[in-house]
Amino acid sequence: MTEPQESLPSSQPDHDRLLALRHQVRALILATIDEDGFPNLSTLPFVWRDGAFWVLMSDLAPHTRQVKQNPTVELMLLEDEGQTANIYNRARVTWRADVSRVERGDHRAHELFDALRARHGKILDVLVQLPDFHLHRIVPGAGRLVNGFGRAFKIDGFELLAHLRGA
């Protein structure tokens, strides 16, 4: 069992790493549950705006159908293997999150499509024209940051709450 420590040790470098992961990683890993109760993993390019991850999802993708049935998901951002000296020490962050669809007519949609295009390229010009692709907002909640050996933290969104220690 893992217990939160009373106070956070010098956590600014860990918080900085959490923010760097959000900036450097271009696609999140999304975990949903299918209709038979089995986990389903997918990856989605994202942009971060206004306290949420924004993604395009196709109605044809299993994860989109699964999110309609259960909008609570698990997310992961994972340090690039090529950037870590030790694969067992790879920085990663996971959250429980809530997903909601945002209609194309929403006042934020145009700005978010532009932000996705700026981050991920002109393919967005094609995707936004396809009728099955829709914008989704994913708001991260409770989670865990693992920033190396002995550097695990309970988090809420992007706030470090407690340094976790093994019992």
N, C-alpha and C positions, 0 to 999 in steps of 0.2 A: 504494500500500500504506500502511496506517495502522500506525504504531508506537506502543506505549505509552511514555509519558514516565516517567522514573525516579521522580519523586516527584510527588504530587498538589499542585497549588497550592491555596490556600485553598478547599477543596472543601466546606466546611460549607453554604454557600448552595446548591450543586448537590445535595447530599444532602437538604437540606430541601425542595428542589423535587421531588425524586424521591418523597419521602414525601407531599408535597402532592398530586401527581398521583394517587397511590393513594387519597388521601382524597377528592379532588374529583371524579374521574372515576367515574361510576356503572356503566359498562358497558365491558368489555374487548373487544378485537377478537381473534378466534381464527382462526388459519390452520391448516388441515389439508390433507391430500393425498387426492384421490379415488381410486377404483379404477383410473382410467386414467392416474394420475400427474399430474393437473392440480391446481393450488391451489384451495382453497375458503376463502372468508372468511365469517365470521359475527360477530355481536355478542351478548354475553351479559352481562346484569346480574350483578354479583358482590357478595360481601361478603368482607372480608379477616379471617381469623382463624387463629391458630396457624401462622403462616408459610406460608399458602396462600390462594389465591383459591378461593372456594366458589361454585358456580353450579348452576342447574337446567338440565338438558338433556332434551329430548324424544327418545324413541326414534324418532320419525318424522322428525327432522331429519337431513339428510345428515352434518353434522359429528359427530353421535353415532355413527353407523355407522363413520365414518372413524376416530374415536378408538378404537373397539373394535379396528380393524385395526392401527392404529399410534398408541399413546398418547403419542408425542412430538410436540409441537405448537410453534407460535410464537405468542406473545401480544404485544399492543401496547396501551399506554395512550397517549392522544393529547390534548394540551391543546385545549380548546374554541377553535374559530376566533374566536369573539367576544371571547375573552380575550387574544388576541395582537395586538400592534401591527404585526407583520410576518409574513405567512403563511409566508415562507421560514424564519423563525426560530422556528417553533412547537415547543414542548417536546414530546418524545415518548420513550417507552422501549419497548424490545422485549426479549423473553426467549425462549430455548428453555425448554420446560416439559414436565413429565410430568403426565398426567391419569389419575386413577383414580376409578372409580365407588364411591360409598358407599351401602350399602343402608339402607333406611328404618329397619330395626331397630338400626342402629348407635347406640351411646350418645350420639354427638354430634349426630345428625340433628335432634332436636327443637329444641335450642338454635340450630342453624344455620338452620333454617326460621324461627325467631323473629327471628334477626338479619337474614335476607333480607327478611322482612316489615317490620321496622322501617325498613330502608333503602329498600325499593322499593314498599311499600304493600300493600293488602289483596288485590291480585291473587294474592299468594302463597297465600291461603286456597283459591283455586280451583285453582291449579296443583298444589299438593301433594296434592289429591284425585284428580287425573288419573293413571291407572295408567301412562302412558307417560313421565311426568316423573320424573327421578331426580337426586339430588344427586351432584355430582362435585367432586373436590378437584384443584386445579391448582397444582403447586409450581413456582415460577419458579427457573431456574438461571442459566446464563451469558447475558449480554445486553449491551445498549448503551443508555446514556442520552444523548440529544442535548438539550442545554439552551440552545441558541442557538449563534450563530457562534463557533467556537473552543472550544466547551464540550461536547465529546463524551467520554464515559467508558465504559470497559469496566467491567461490573458483574457481580456474582454475587448473585442475589436482590436485596436492597436495600443491598448493600455496594459502594461505589465502589472499584474496584481500581486503575485507571490512567486518567490523562488521555490521550486519544488525539490525536495530531498527524499531519497529512498528511506523506508522505515527499517 
